[in-house]
Amino acid sequence: MDLYGHVNNVAYFKYIQAARVNFWEQVGIIKSYEQSKVGPILLSASCNFIKPLFYPGNIIISTTVEFLKNTSFGLRHRIFNEQKDLAADAQDVIVYFDFNKNEKVHIAGELRNRLATMAPAK
């Protein structure tokens, strides 16, 4: 908590990290990485703080695919407080990376299809 009794802004990024990893697990990225050492790397993360969160309390995080490119995709995380008010709006840019070759790679196959179904229509 901060000086004013709000949940500290660093905690928001911890919530976002948990949502990101949960999303990766749900779409099969973690399992795929464990087999191939090809997977996501976080390029950037940003957060706009809209309303304070208070302790104790509960939150809901909604994570969606914001965009899908050849080697990267974006995630949007919306954090809601107990009253279902939007408390924060965050964005991640994820690059797909081959850790064996130390280079970015195209997002292909089944993963591309799963992410595309979650991305907004063009």
Secondary structure, DSSP 8 states (H G I E B T S, - for coil): --TTSB--HHHHHHHHHHHHHHHHHHTTHHHHHHHHSEEEEEEEEEEEE-S--BSS---EEEEEEEEE-SSEEEEEEEEE-TT--EEEEEEEEEEEEETTTTEE----HHHHHHHHHHS---
